């Protein structure tokens, strides 16, 4: 789905660049509300993981392959604004280091693969979660549907941009039909990967999944004959940030390195959906050589290393590391920092939670004592 240089003319590419810049600026502001010391490192890991999984093209039809776009995955795991930044980081690394996706088309790619997929998937996800029962199964269903729909939505967005600024004269209706058909199939793969990943994180640390926050019903305590909400256990005894995410972060990094450094060698070599449609309908007639074609890592291989397995694996490992480093730098810089007063407020909150539990226990003991005295009197 990476749009190369030459598919879209200069004025429309520039306009898409402005849209993408506005989206990134909005993402930087919005991420301040979504990120804190616990979730900022996780967001960097999500970017690196998406980079790794995008190296794994899977076959979807005769002579065609697809790969994860990642907008739905990022939005559900770390929030829509942060998710948009994750995709922008990945696309920047791919364009500059690996000559994947045109540099003049970077704005188009961020808009189509980042903005559209994130906004469509997260809006659909939140809408479904609100009307479905508050269970993990609902999150799974909503994740599958949202990620599935996000891929053809992205294909439709590209077709719209092509209709306005395409450099070749191809009937837009034919392009739209072909793009939707192949990307609907790719969407199934996207949905399976996204659902499996979100499900794995929820199974281990549901509190770290942005899209699953607030889905569990609060514990009820009977106080003075009335049911009241009790604070969840995690609020009463929060785990230290490092220990809370350390194991999950290490497992995610290991999986990313394994996928990019080893499994990627077995990815499908067939052209992806956009490449196939472009070749079939002549959209690529004006395509230009990538400005970073001479990069030492161009085409996901290390220059002058002849062994294909070693070259690709090393390039993937470098890509994961570079994406992780850039992502961590961005997300740690924009994260919401706790103030001294915040920890005090947290302590006060914990104290009032403890007081509520103590009151409930005292109420229960008082009720039992009254019942005993009534029995003795009788």
NORBEL-V338509 format. One record per backbone hydrogen bond with DSSP energy under -1.0 kcal/mol. CO is the residue of the C=O (numbers start at 1). NH is the residue of the N-H. E is the energy in kcal/mol with one decimal. If there is no record, write none. Layout:
BEGIN
CO/NH/E + CO/NH/E
END
This chain:
BEGIN
3/102/-1.7 + 4/7/-1.1 + 5/288/-2.2 + 7/167/-1.8 + 9/13/-2.3 + 10/14/-2.6 + 11/15/-2.2 + 12/16/-2.7 + 13/17/-1.9 + 14/18/-1.8 + 15/19/-2.1 + 16/20/-2.7 + 17/21/-2.5 + 18/22/-2.3 + 19/23/-2.2 + 20/24/-2.6 + 21/25/-2.4 + 22/26/-2.4 + 23/27/-2.3 + 24/28/-2.4 + 25/29/-1.8 + 26/30/-2.9 + 27/31/-2.7 + 30/33/-1.3 + 31/35/-2.4 + 35/336/-2.2 + 36/40/-2.3 + 39/43/-2.0 + 40/44/-1.7 + 41/45/-1.9 + 42/46/-2.2 + 43/47/-1.9 + 44/48/-1.9 + 45/49/-2.7 + 46/50/-2.5 + 47/51/-2.2 + 48/52/-2.1 + 49/53/-2.7 + 50/54/-2.3 + 52/55/-1.2 + 53/56/-1.9 + 55/57/-1.1 + 57/268/-3.0 + 58/66/-2.2 + 61/64/-2.2 + 64/60/-2.1 + 64/61/-1.3 + 66/58/-3.1 + 70/74/-2.6 + 71/75/-2.4 + 72/76/-2.4 + 73/77/-2.0 + 74/78/-2.7 + 75/79/-1.6 + 76/211/-3.0 + 77/210/-2.3 + 79/83/-2.8 + 80/84/-2.0 + 81/85/-1.5 + 82/86/-2.2 + 83/87/-2.0 + 84/88/-1.9 + 85/89/-2.5 + 86/90/-2.2 + 87/91/-2.7 + 88/92/-2.2 + 89/93/-2.2 + 90/94/-2.5 + 91/95/-2.4 + 92/96/-2.4 + 93/97/-2.2 + 94/100/-2.2 + 98/299/-2.0 + 103/106/-1.2 + 105/109/-2.7 + 106/110/-2.7 + 107/111/-2.2 + 108/112/-2.8 + 109/113/-2.8 + 110/114/-1.2 + 110/115/-2.6 + 111/116/-2.4 + 114/118/-2.1 + 115/119/-2.5 + 116/120/-2.6 + 117/121/-2.0 + 118/122/-2.5 + 119/123/-2.0 + 120/124/-2.1 + 121/125/-2.7 + 122/126/-2.8 + 123/127/-2.0 + 124/128/-2.3 + 125/129/-2.5 + 126/130/-1.8 + 127/131/-1.1 + 128/132/-1.8 + 133/135/-2.2 + 135/139/-1.3 + 136/140/-2.3 + 137/141/-2.5 + 138/142/-2.8 + 139/143/-2.5 + 140/144/-2.3 + 141/145/-2.3 + 142/146/-2.5 + 143/147/-2.4 + 144/148/-2.1 + 145/149/-2.4 + 146/150/-1.7 + 149/153/-1.8 + 150/154/-1.7 + 151/155/-2.1 + 152/156/-2.5 + 153/157/-1.9 + 154/158/-2.2 + 155/159/-2.1 + 156/160/-2.1 + 157/161/-2.2 + 158/162/-2.9 + 159/163/-2.4 + 160/164/-1.3 + 161/165/-2.8 + 162/166/-2.5 + 165/9/-3.3 + 168/170/-1.2 + 171/175/-1.8 + 172/176/-2.9 + 173/177/-2.4 + 174/178/-2.4 + 175/179/-2.8 + 176/180/-2.7 + 177/181/-2.2 + 178/182/-2.1 + 179/183/-2.2 + 180/184/-1.6 + 181/185/-1.1 + 182/186/-1.9 + 183/187/-1.8 + 185/189/-1.2 + 186/190/-2.4 + 187/191/-2.7 + 188/192/-2.2 + 189/193/-2.4 + 190/194/-2.7 + 191/195/-2.6 + 192/196/-2.1 + 193/197/-2.2 + 194/198/-2.8 + 195/199/-2.5 + 196/200/-1.9 + 197/201/-2.0 + 198/202/-2.6 + 199/203/-2.1 + 201/205/-3.4 + 205/208/-1.7 + 206/209/-1.3 + 209/212/-1.3 + 210/213/-1.3 + 212/215/-1.3 + 219/230/-3.4 + 221/228/-3.0 + 223/226/-1.6 + 226/223/-3.5 + 228/221/-2.9 + 232/236/-1.4 + 233/237/-2.0 + 240/244/-2.5 + 241/245/-1.6 + 242/246/-1.6 + 245/249/-3.0 + 246/250/-2.5 + 247/251/-2.4 + 248/252/-2.4 + 249/253/-2.4 + 250/254/-2.4 + 251/255/-2.3 + 252/256/-2.3 + 253/257/-2.5 + 254/258/-2.2 + 255/259/-2.6 + 256/260/-2.6 + 257/261/-2.5 + 258/262/-1.8 + 258/263/-2.0 + 259/264/-1.9 + 262/265/-1.3 + 263/266/-2.0 + 264/267/-1.6 + 271/65/-2.3 + 272/276/-2.7 + 273/277/-2.3 + 274/278/-2.8 + 275/279/-2.2 + 276/280/-2.3 + 277/281/-2.2 + 278/283/-1.2 + 278/284/-1.1 + 282/285/-1.2 + 284/287/-1.4 + 290/293/-1.7 + 292/295/-2.1 + 295/298/-1.9 + 296/303/-2.7 + 297/300/-1.4 + 302/305/-1.7 + 307/311/-3.0 + 308/312/-2.6 + 309/313/-2.2 + 310/314/-2.5 + 311/315/-2.2 + 312/316/-2.5 + 313/317/-2.1 + 314/318/-2.5 + 315/319/-2.4 + 316/320/-2.3 + 317/321/-2.2 + 318/322/-2.8 + 319/323/-2.6 + 320/324/-2.5 + 321/325/-2.4 + 322/326/-2.4 + 323/327/-2.8 + 324/328/-2.8 + 325/329/-2.0 + 326/330/-2.3 + 327/331/-2.8 + 328/332/-2.5 + 329/333/-1.3 + 330/334/-1.7 + 331/335/-1.0 + 339/343/-1.3 + 340/344/-1.4 + 341/345/-2.7 + 342/346/-2.5 + 343/347/-2.4 + 344/348/-2.6 + 345/349/-2.6 + 346/350/-2.5 + 347/351/-2.5 + 348/352/-2.7 + 349/353/-2.1 + 350/354/-2.6 + 351/355/-2.6 + 352/356/-2.1 + 353/357/-2.3 + 354/358/-2.8 + 355/359/-2.8 + 356/360/-2.2 + 357/361/-2.6 + 358/362/-2.9 + 359/363/-2.8 + 360/364/-2.3 + 361/365/-2.6 + 362/366/-2.7 + 363/367/-2.3 + 364/368/-2.0 + 365/369/-2.5 + 366/370/-2.5 + 367/371/-1.9 + 368/372/-2.0 + 369/373/-2.3 + 370/374/-2.1 + 371/375/-1.8 + 372/376/-2.1 + 373/377/-2.4 + 374/378/-2.0
END
